Amino acid sequence: MPHLSIIIPAYNEESRIGATLEGTFSYLDRQDYSCEVLVVNDGSTDLTAQKVIDFQPRSGGRLRLIENPGNRGKGYSVRNGMLNAEGQILLFYDADLATPTSEIEKVLKPLEAGRFDIVFGSRALDRSLIGTHQSAFRETIGRIGNLVQFIFTGLRFKDTQCGFKAFRREAARAIFPLQTIDGFGFDPEILFIGRKQGWRMLETPVRWNHVEGSKVHAIGTPLKALLEVMMIRWNNIKGKYEG
């Protein structure tokens, strides 16, 4: 069993998945633990899958390609990767490396020390760590979304949407089978389930840079995510998170 599994959801990432894998394995090659990397291809229509296959010989058998049954969404991709991963600690991050690999240690160490079960990166706890900011409009939408999310879920975290979250295997195996949201609203859902199950969670500041070429629509995506957040409350009332 590898010590660390890294899950990277990817949709039409032909232009940057190669650099992402270069950066990921450059970091992993300097560590003294066993690892695996899973790229979950979310029905890409470009050469994302082929780029991953081309990189596999350089990974020393540590890189796997997981194929979704078509374009299902980031939430589906992360769940698919988490349920296929074999590591003791499972970490997912975005294919754009908005949070650099240098931050992996920040989420790994508290888990390895046995102090927490879920550790996730936050852009809001220390904004001095943000190199390239989003537009003022996007940041305002994000703050409003966080407030609405608190109203519907009661989650008191500053930033649930940062795509950099790590789980002890036991927590991941308990949480992800209950995840129902396939879109961007899955982040607060898995944290909501984690809190409901009593897992110890830590929000920690990480370095982050806005990367152009995001699949996130400035208005449409936040609105859809907010509707999905409302579903969390409904799902909880209906008992869908009773695992």
Secondary structure as the mmCIF struct_conf table of DSSP 4:
data_model
#
loop_
_struct_conf.conf_type_id
_struct_conf.id
_struct_conf.beg_label_comp_id
_struct_conf.beg_label_asym_id
_struct_conf.beg_label_seq_id
_struct_conf.end_label_comp_id
_struct_conf.end_label_asym_id
_struct_conf.end_label_seq_id
BEND BEND1 HIS A 3 HIS A 3
STRN STRN1 LEU A 4 ALA A 10
BEND BEND2 TYR A 11 ASN A 12
TURN_TY1_P TURN_TY1_P1 GLU A 14 ARG A 16
HELX_RH_AL_P HELX_RH_AL_P1 ILE A 17 LEU A 28
TURN_TY1_P TURN_TY1_P2 ASP A 29 ARG A 30
BEND BEND3 GLN A 31 TYR A 33
STRN STRN2 CYS A 35 ASN A 41
BEND BEND4 GLY A 43 GLY A 43
BEND BEND5 THR A 45 LEU A 47
HELX_RH_AL_P HELX_RH_AL_P2 THR A 48 PHE A 55
HELX_RH_3T_P HELX_RH_3T_P1 GLN A 56 SER A 59
TURN_TY1_P TURN_TY1_P3 GLY A 60 GLY A 61
STRN STRN3 LEU A 63 GLU A 67
BEND BEND6 PRO A 69 GLY A 70
HELX_RH_AL_P HELX_RH_AL_P3 LYS A 74 ASN A 84
BEND BEND7 GLN A 88 GLN A 88
STRN STRN4 ILE A 89 TYR A 93
TURN_TY1_P TURN_TY1_P4 ALA A 95 ASP A 96
BEND BEND8 ALA A 98 THR A 99
HELX_RH_3T_P HELX_RH_3T_P2 THR A 101 GLU A 103
HELX_RH_AL_P HELX_RH_AL_P4 ILE A 104 GLU A 112
TURN_TY1_P TURN_TY1_P5 ALA A 113 GLY A 114
BEND BEND9 ARG A 115 ARG A 115
BEND BEND10 ASP A 117 ASP A 117
STRN STRN5 ILE A 118 SER A 122
BEND BEND11 ARG A 123 LEU A 125
HELX_RH_3T_P HELX_RH_3T_P3 ARG A 127 LEU A 129
STRN STRN6 ILE A 130 ILE A 130
BEND BEND12 GLY A 131 THR A 132
HELX_LH_PP_P HELX_LH_PP_P1 HIS A 133 SER A 135
HELX_RH_AL_P HELX_RH_AL_P5 ALA A 136 THR A 153
BEND BEND13 LYS A 158 LYS A 158
BEND BEND14 THR A 160 THR A 160
BEND BEND15 GLY A 163 GLY A 163
STRN STRN7 PHE A 164 ARG A 168
HELX_RH_AL_P HELX_RH_AL_P6 ARG A 169 ILE A 175
HELX_RH_3T_P HELX_RH_3T_P4 PHE A 176 LEU A 178
BEND BEND16 GLY A 183 GLY A 183
TURN_TY1_P TURN_TY1_P6 PHE A 184 GLY A 185
HELX_RH_AL_P HELX_RH_AL_P7 PHE A 186 GLN A 197
TURN_TY1_P TURN_TY1_P7 GLY A 198 GLY A 198
STRN STRN8 MET A 201 PRO A 205
STRN STRN9 TRP A 208 TRP A 208
BEND BEND17 GLU A 212 GLY A 213
BEND BEND18 LYS A 215 LYS A 215
TURN_TY1_P TURN_TY1_P8 ALA A 218 ILE A 219
HELX_RH_AL_P HELX_RH_AL_P8 GLY A 220 ILE A 237
TURN_TY1_P TURN_TY1_P9 LYS A 238 TYR A 241
#
